Amino acid sequence: MLAHDSAEGFAGRFFFPEMRILLVEDHPESRRTLQRLIERRGHEVVAVGSAEEAELELRKQPFPFLILDWMLPGKSGVELCQELRTAPKGEELFILLVTAA
């Protein structure tokens, strides 16, 4: 059995409710690709290119799940993650840091 086959079998046996996800990726092509992949699985994605844009979106609406690029122009994804974790209810967020390197 291939890993691809087992992943599809896993997803087919479980229900994953739709989530609103904030995607923070400065590389436009990577941002579009990740956004499409996540949306195909039924999730709502708000995609931005910097930590500063992410902060603006977080002031507008809550996000239970964030995907942050490790290296961003200006404030890094790591710095944003640290700030979010120390904020009220920051421990309730699911945060995934990703990098292309």
C-alpha positions as CSV (number, residue, x, y, z in Angstrom):
1,M,0.0,0.0,0.0
2,L,1.3,3.4,-0.9
3,A,1.4,6.3,1.6
4,H,-1.0,8.2,-0.8
5,D,-3.5,5.3,-0.6
6,S,-3.4,5.2,3.2
7,A,-3.9,9.0,3.5
8,E,-7.0,8.8,1.3
9,G,-8.3,5.9,3.3
10,F,-7.8,7.8,6.6
11,A,-9.5,10.9,5.3
12,G,-12.4,8.9,4.0
13,R,-13.1,7.3,7.4
14,F,-13.2,10.5,9.4
15,F,-15.3,13.7,9.2
16,F,-13.3,16.9,9.3
17,P,-15.5,19.9,9.9
18,E,-15.0,23.0,7.9
19,M,-12.7,25.5,9.5
20,R,-11.8,29.1,8.8
21,I,-8.0,29.2,8.3
22,L,-5.6,32.1,8.1
23,L,-2.8,31.4,5.7
24,V,0.3,33.7,5.9
25,E,2.7,33.1,3.1
26,D,4.7,35.8,1.3
27,H,5.5,33.9,-1.9
28,P,2.4,34.5,-4.1
29,E,2.6,31.2,-6.0
30,S,3.0,29.1,-2.8
31,R,0.1,31.1,-1.2
32,R,-2.2,30.4,-4.1
33,T,-1.3,26.7,-4.3
34,L,-1.8,26.1,-0.5
35,Q,-5.0,28.1,-0.6
36,R,-6.4,26.0,-3.4
37,L,-5.4,22.7,-1.8
38,I,-7.0,23.7,1.5
39,E,-10.2,25.0,-0.1
40,R,-10.6,21.8,-2.0
41,R,-11.0,20.1,1.3
42,G,-13.9,22.3,2.2
43,H,-12.2,24.9,4.4
44,E,-12.5,28.7,4.2
45,V,-9.1,30.3,3.7
46,V,-8.1,33.9,4.1
47,A,-4.7,34.2,2.6
48,V,-2.3,37.2,3.2
49,G,1.3,37.9,2.5
50,S,2.7,39.3,5.7
51,A,2.5,39.1,9.5
52,E,1.2,42.7,9.5
53,E,-1.7,41.8,7.2
54,A,-2.4,38.7,9.4
55,E,-2.7,41.0,12.4
56,L,-5.3,43.1,10.5
57,E,-7.3,40.0,9.6
58,L,-7.2,38.7,13.2
59,R,-8.6,42.0,14.4
60,K,-11.6,41.5,12.0
61,Q,-12.5,37.9,12.9
62,P,-11.2,35.0,14.9
63,F,-9.4,32.1,13.2
64,P,-9.1,28.7,15.0
65,F,-6.3,27.6,12.8
66,L,-3.3,29.5,11.3
67,I,-0.7,28.4,8.9
68,L,2.4,30.7,9.1
69,D,5.4,30.8,6.9
70,W,8.5,30.7,9.1
71,M,10.3,33.5,7.2
72,L,8.3,36.6,6.3
73,P,9.3,40.1,5.3
74,G,9.2,42.3,8.4
75,K,7.9,40.3,11.3
76,S,8.6,36.6,10.9
77,G,6.1,33.8,11.3
78,V,7.9,32.8,14.5
79,E,7.6,36.2,16.0
80,L,3.9,36.4,15.1
81,C,3.4,32.9,16.7
82,Q,5.1,34.0,19.9
83,E,2.9,37.1,20.1
84,L,-0.3,35.2,19.5
85,R,0.6,32.6,22.1
86,T,1.1,35.2,24.8
87,A,-2.2,37.0,23.9
88,P,-5.4,36.2,25.8
89,K,-6.8,32.8,24.6
90,G,-3.6,32.3,22.5
91,E,-3.2,28.8,23.8
92,E,-6.5,27.9,22.1
93,L,-5.1,28.6,18.6
94,F,-3.8,25.8,16.4
95,I,-0.7,27.2,14.7
96,L,1.3,25.4,12.0
97,L,4.7,27.0,11.0
98,V,5.9,26.0,7.6
99,T,9.1,26.6,5.6
100,A,10.3,25.9,2.1
101,A,13.9,25.5,3.1
